[in-house]
Structures are given as C-alpha cells and as structure tokens.
Amino acid sequence: MDKARPIIIVKKKAAHGGHHGGAWKVAYADFVTAMMALFIVLWLMNSSKQVQEAIGGYFKDPSGTSKMVGTDQRGSGENVTLSKDDMAKLKEQLQKSVRTVTDFEKLKNQIEMTVTAEGLRIELLESETGTFFDNGSPHPNGDAKQLLGLLAQELGKLPNKVSIEGHTDSKPYTGVRDYGNWELSTDRANAARRIMQASGVREDQVAQVRGYADQRLRRLNDPLDASNRRISVIVQYLEKNNGSDANTNQPAPPQNTTPPEQAKKD
C-alpha cells in the first residue's frame, strides 16, 4: 500500500499596495482653489467699477487701501474712499449724470466742476435773469431742485463729507430791513442742504453750511457780475492719517484767480 502523500498547505498572503501618500489631497486642494478663483473673477466682472478699483488697490497696498472698503460706513457696501486721483473720475461721473437733467442745454454753462486742494467743487452759477434762484430770493427754483437732487443721489453713495456754500455779488440787498447778503447767502446754502438731504445725502454727511455774502467773489475784477452769485457744493477728501482714515474738513484758502470767461447764468 502506497504511503500516504503528505498534505502540503500553501498560504498566500494578500499583497497590499504601498502607501499612497497625500498627493491626491494636493490635487484636490488645487482644484478647489482654482474654482474659488474662478468664482471671484466672475463676481468682480459683475461688480461696479469703484469696487473693482478698490479691491485692486487692496492688493497693491493691503495696509492702506484695504480700510477704504467695508460696511462700517452707512449706506451701500460699494462705498469707497475718494483720493485726490479719484476726484477727477468722480467729476467725469457727475458730468455725465447732470446731462440727464431737463433743459441741460440751457444750464450747462452755469454748472462748473473743479478739482481743488479742498476737494471737488461743484458750482451752480447765477445769470442776470436768475438760473437757480430768482433775483434776491432764498428759494430755489425747479431747475435747482432737480439738479441738487440728482447730485445728492450720487454723493450720498460716498463716505466723503460735503460742505455747502452760498455766495452773493457786491450789490447791496434792499427791500427788507435787517436782511442782507449775509442772510441771503446763508439761506440759499441752507435751502440747498435741505434739498440734498431729502434726496440722498445723509444727515451726518454734511460737514458745514457756509454763507460768505460777497467775501469770496468769483470775479474779483467785477464784483457785480452775476456769476458771483452761486451755490458751491464741495466733496471733501478723505485722507489717511497714521494708517487710518481721517476726515479733513478744513476749507482751503479762497482761490482769488479769475476763472475763464463763460456764459453767464443766474
């Protein structure tokens, strides 16, 4: 009888692959980052120009410009600080907006915007027959109300402070006792303030209301010229001071240069 064959049991160990490491995590993180960047780009493409410029400024100067955008200002989240360079852009934006007012062709020579050391100065100049106010009246007419309301809608979106000035010519005010050019210039500036605050300018946005009578003539060589009678709206700069924004509300010295000749307005 044959000897019983020995039983041989072969045990095979299942082979395991080597340690894969975390390479897949790196690839996944790259994918997520790329998607986030894509969504940010898509959002920026649909944002306003001011927001785009503010965000661009943040990456150029994280310690400064980054504080110019946020929700600490009352109003729209698109609030941005206007630097001296940005004032020229605001001027162009406002010039486009005022073209939509009724009778713009009649008023265009009576509206002047100038970037000064104090900020953007917007002046509504009077004519001999009265453009924005009837002669001697502190009450603005319909053209003044429409224009001031339109300006208020644009300026109310900004964090910048606004000052409003009233000016007269050197012709003495007659007809009312104890009422002269000082009272008239102040009343006109206050009337402009009320219209602007009712149309979009915030109550805490108005820094000053000034009445100068004939002490800051626009045309020094002709103190009776109608263009000396005017309302001035100044959008003031927001300056950075020691890393934080400080509002500079002090008016610049008066400019005594005679402006170029232009069509007169009331």
URHUCOR-V408986 format. One record per helix or strand of 2 or more residues. SS is the DSSP state (alpha for helix, beta for strand). FROM is the first residue (numbers start at 1). TO is the last residue. Records with the same first field share a line. If there is no record, write none. Layout:
SS=FROM-TO  FROM-TO
//
This chain:
alpha=23-45  49-60  65-68  84-98  104-110  142-155  181-199  203-205  226-228
beta=111-115  119-125  162-167  206-211  230-236  238-241  244-247
//
